[in-house]
């Protein structure tokens, strides 16, 4: 227990695990299942959506202030954040005040994904795709399906990532799941309901 993990140094260094119920991350699964993606809605200082992709034992993470779009070609700013442990993928709850990322988290969407990144007509591993700054994935979530690209533009301090909906059969400019489907895919509850439920439990003293 509580063995520090080199891959998760940044994640573990930002948090006090006596105070937050977020997972420490001492389990690295090595299964052969399809890799997982998760999008967590996080009502922190600024509401945002955390996109996480399972890559080689950790969750590679980007914060998306406006959340993902289903409109073909729609671009959303995606800010890289620290790698998270795999068991963060089903974390929901309230990160207490004065802790890093304080606020309520729900699992807004999740499911398997497929790496469809190609370079010169050949498939390349996710790690290489991320290093190159050009990632294409096929999501099989409950709310989001089909192709999304993560693209790094600019260099050095000016570099930024964009999440772009690939124009495919699943693209639909009329849908807007960020506003019409705000609830958790695990519990059916919204951020507000999750927050008040946790508060009630604390008030019950147990
Ligand atoms: Mn976050």
Boltz pocket constraint, residues with backbone or C-beta under 6 A from the ligand:
constraints:
  - pocket:
      binder: B
      contacts: [[A, 42], [A, 44], [A, 48], [A, 50], [A, 63], [A, 101]]
      max_distance: 6.0
